[in-house]
Amino acid sequence: MIVKRFLADNMQDAMRKISEEMGPEAVILEQKFVRRKGITGYFKKKQVQVVAAYDPYRPISQDSNKENAQKAEATPAHKEEGTFGSEQAKQLLEIKELVKQLTEKSRIAAEAEPRYSLEVQRIYKSLVERDVSEELAKEIADKAQAITAQKVLDARAVARQLVLDRLGEPYPLKLKKLEQNVLLFAGSTGAGKTTTVAKLAGMLKFTANLRVGIVNTDTYRIGAMEHIRIFADLMEIPLIMAYSEEDVETAIKTLADRDVVLVDTAGKSARDREYQKELGGLIKLTKASEVFLVLSVSTSKKSCKELIENYSFIEDYKLIITKLDEIEFPGNVLNIVEYSKKRLAYVTVGQNVPEDIREADTQKLAGSIIGDNSPH
């Protein structure tokens, strides 16, 4: 068995060199990235070092390399007993297959590996660890790398600003004066929508000193009806249950003396076309001043993306992201904002009503996503 080390700029070049010198029967034993020699090696891209081996006692003509390799894969191990012995041949085939798989994975990883400085690599890794999607983390790292390559700037500060730019300026409720403001809330079951409605209603009453009313159209679930009723009674806020479009229209008129009316909706699947039609009808019927989509930050990235796509039939809305107290890292906030391309209005950080709702502090969120501070 002959073993030799090969150096190349990338895995493809290394594989080409091995194939030319050793042929297709060569086995990859080891591969890793190494710095180039000399002081200048610290400033240049690493090379790929591959250790390969082959058996010179199994000569195969160049013209028949491919054909024989295919036969070797299809031939049972005992056919090579005369050369290696049955057990040895079987083990060698297993090793070759395993090495082949590992080599392919390493090649793909090498091609996908971002070419970042050490500090930007740390930022990329930190973003992914904090639940930012890999695609979005790479976009931020790419820009941070490009900016710091042109100017002498702190990579972490650059990345923080890039995250802040994507989160955008917070955009809380903007109330119209001298007229009734109708706020409509949409979102899936389990996102904490009803509790969020109660929190915001309490904040508007006790902090902003506004006259507040609530209309509940989520009459499909007894639990949801009782939930909102308890909060409304405790805060002495008028609540009207609406079982039909006519009830909704009547409720809005009944609460005409209120500065703000919050409309809670059913948490059905947004994939349901009937639900989309129903929700769209409510938005028009109530002449909603603002529409809020309530999403839980603890929902998986994939599910968040799917939910946002399902609610795309709503032309304009703001985001309320709930349950920040239930997660360690708030990276999914950035994913949600990026997926939806909508403004972030409020976040919730606990179960207390009305205390645990606040205007989104994007400065603090950006620091938490980068890892400078806690999200809470």
N, C-alpha and C positions, 0 to 999 in steps of 0.2 A: 504494500500500500504506500503510495506517494502522497505526502501532504505539503501544501504550499500556501503561502499567504499572498493575497492580492490587494492592492490599494487602488481606489478609483474615486471619481468625483461623486458618483451616485451608484445606486444598486444596479441600474440597468447596464452601466458600463462595466461594473464588476462581473455581472453574469455573462456579458459578452466576452470578456477576457478569459473567464474560466472555460466557457464553451469552446473558444478557439484553441486554447492550450491543452485542455484535458478532455474535451468532448462531452457529450450529453450524459455519460455515465458517472460524471463527477458528483460527489456528495458534499453539500455545504455543512461544515462542522461548527462554524462560529461566524458571527458577523456583529460589528459594532462601529460606532462613529469615533474617530480619533482626530486629534488636532494635527495640523501639518507641522513639520519640523521647523525650528528656528523661531525667532521672536515674532516674525510676521505671521506665524501660524495662529496667534491669538486674535488676529484681526480678519482672518479669512474663514470661509465656510469649512466645516469639518469634512474629512474624507471618510469614505466607507472602507472598512478593513474586513475582508472576508477570508476565512480559512477554509480551503477546499481539499478534497482528497479523491483519489481514484486508484483502481487496481490495474496495474500494467500487464498483469498476467491473463487478462481477458481481452485480447485484441479484437477490435471490431472495425471493419473497414468504414471509411467515411461515408460511402454511398449507402451503406446498410445500417447506419447508426440509428436512424429513426425507426426503421422497420424492426430491428432487433430490440430496441428499447420497448416498443409496443408489445413484442412477443414476450419479453421478460415480465412485463406487468401481467400478461394474461396466462403465463405458464405457472403451474403449481410449483411450490418450493421443492418437492422431491425430485423434479426434473434436473436440478442442479446438484444433486447429491454427489455426482462424480467429481465436481470441482471443489465444493465447499463442505459438503455434508448436509443432510436434510435440515437439521436444526439451525445450523449456521446460515444457510441460504434463506430460511424463513425469517430469521432475525434480521438479516441484512435487508430484505425486502421491506420489512416493517419499519426499520430505521429510515430507509430511503423515502418511504411514503410520508413518515412523520416529518422528516427534514424538509421534504418538498412543500408540505403544508405550512410549516413554520417560515420557510423562505418566502413563500408567497405573501403571508401575512406581514412579514417584516418589510417586504418590498412595498406593499400598499401603505404601510405605516410611514415608511421613509419618504414616499412620494407626498403623503399628506402632511408630513411634519412641517409646522410653520417655521419659517426662517426668521426667528426673532432674536433680539438681544436677550441676555440673561434676565434683565429686569422685566422686559415685556413678556417673556416666557412665564415668569412668576405671576404677572398680572393675568395672563390668559388662563393659567391653571386656577388661580384664585377665583376668577369669574365663573368658571365651570363648576368649581366646588361650591359656590354660593348659588347654584341652581340657575344660572344664566345659560341659555341654550348654547350649544357648541358653535352653531352657525353665527349667532350674534356675538359671542365672545371673540370669535375669530375676526369678525368685521371690526370690532373695537380695537383688538390687538394689531390688526393690519394698519389702521389709521394711526395708532399710537407709535408704531414702528416707523411709519413714513414721516410723521411729524418730528420725532426725536432724532431721526437720521439727518434732518435738515437743520434743526435748531438745537442748541444746548438747553434742553428742558428736562425737568423731572418726569420720567415716564409715568409714574403713579399719578401725579397731578394732571397730566394730560389725559390719562384714561378716566380719571374721575370727572373731568370736564366733558369728555365724550359721552359718558353715561348720563350726566346731567342734561346735556343737550338732547339726548334721546328721550329722557323722561319729560322734558319740556317744563314750562312754567305751570305751577298748580293753577287750577281753574275752578275754584269753588262756586257755590251758588251766587248768581247775580239776580237779585230780586228787582222786579219792576215796582216803582212807587205808584201809589194812588190807583192800583188795580189788583185784582186777584191773581195770584201766582199759583199755577197748578203744576205739581211735580209728579211725574209718573216713574215708577220703579219696576224694572224687569230683571229677570235672572232665574237661574235654575234652582230646583229644590236643593236645599242643603247649603246654599251660598250665604245664608244668614240675612236674606232680604227683609223679612218682616221685622226682625230685631233692628236692622239698620234703619228702617222707616221710623220705628219708635224712637231710636236714638236721635235721629235728625229732627224729628218733631219736637222732642224735648229740648234739644239745643236751640231751636228756633224760638221756642216759647220762653225758656228760662234765661237764655243768654242774650238773644236778640230782642226779647220782649215783644214778640209778634203774636197776633191772634192766629191760631193754628187749628186746622181740622184734618181728619183722616177719612178716606173712603177706601174700604176694603172690597176688592173684587175677587179675592181668593176664597171663594165660598165652596170650593171642592173638598177642602180638608177641614174637618171640625177642629182639629188641633190648632191650625193656623188662625181660625176665627177667634178661638178663645185666647190665644196668645196675644194677638193685637188688642183684643178687648181689655185684657188685664192691664196692659201698659197704658192704654188710653184712659181707663178709669183712674189709675194711680196718678197720672199727670193731669187729670181733669181736662182732657182734650176731647171734643165731640167726635164720635166715630159713627159712620153710617155704613151698613153692610149693603152692597149692591149685587143683586142676583141676575140682573139683565142690563142691557144697554139703556133701557128706559130708567132703571133705578140709578144708573151712573149719572145720567143727565139731570135727574131730579136732585141727586145728592149734591152735585156741583152748585146747583141753584140754591139749595137749602143752606149751603155754606158760603153764600155770597158775601157775608159780612166778615169772613176770614181773610187775613192777609195772605196766608199760604194754605193750600190744600194738598196733602200728600196722598197719592193713589197707589195702593199696593195691588199687585197683580199676581195671578196664579203662576207657580213655578213649573210649568209644563215643559216638555221637550220642544226646543225651538226648531227641531227638524220637522215637526208636525205642521203641515201647510195650513190646517184649520186654525191652529194656535197663532201662526204668523198673521193670518187674516184677522183673527180676533184682537190680537195685540195692536196691530196697525189701526184697526177700527177704533180702539180705545184712545189711542194717541190723538186721532182726529176729533173724536167725539168730545174729549175733555179739553181740546185745544191746549195741550200741555205746553207750558212755558219751557220746561226742561224735562229731558228723559235721562234717567240714570240706569246704566247696566251694572248690576252688582255681581262681582266675581270673587270667589274665595282664592286667596293666594296659595292655599294648600292643595288646590286642584293641580293635577299633573300638567306639565307643559303641553302634551299632546291634547288633552281634554280641553284645556283653555283655548288652544288654537281652534279646535273643532267648535266649541261654544261660540266663539267670536265670529267664525264663519257662518254659523247658523243664525246669528243675530244681525247679519249684514243687511237684512231687509230694512232695518231702521236706519234712516239716512243720517241722523245726527243724534249723538248721545254723549254723556260724560261717564267716566268710570268711577265706581266706588269699589275699592278692594278691601275685602274683609279678612279677619282672622290672622292679622300679622303677629299676634301674640302666640300663635300655635306653631310657628316655623322658626328655625334657627337662622336661616339666611333669606333675605328678601329678593333674591335674583329673579324670581318669577314675576315680580312687579314689573321689571323691565321687559320681560317677555310679553306680558299682557299689553303693555303700552305699545310695544313694537308691533305685535300682531294686529291690534285694533286701529292704530294710528289715531287714537282719540285722546282727549284731554283727561288728566287725572284730577279728580275733584276732592274726594275724601278717602280716608282709610279708617278701619276700626281695629282696636287693639285689645278687646276684651268683651265680656258679657254685660258689664254694668250699663244701665240705661239711666240717663242719657250721656254719662261721662265719657264712655270709651269710643267716641267718634271724634275725629279731628280733621282739619284741612290738611291735605297732603303736603308734607314738607319734603320737596324733591331734593333739597340740599342734603338733608339728613339721610334720605333714602339712597342717594348716590354714594355717600360716604359708607353706608352699611353694605351696599353691593360691592364696593371696592374692598371693604374690610377695615375701614378706619374707625367705625363705631357700631354700636348696637342699633338694630332697627326699632327698638321700643322706646 
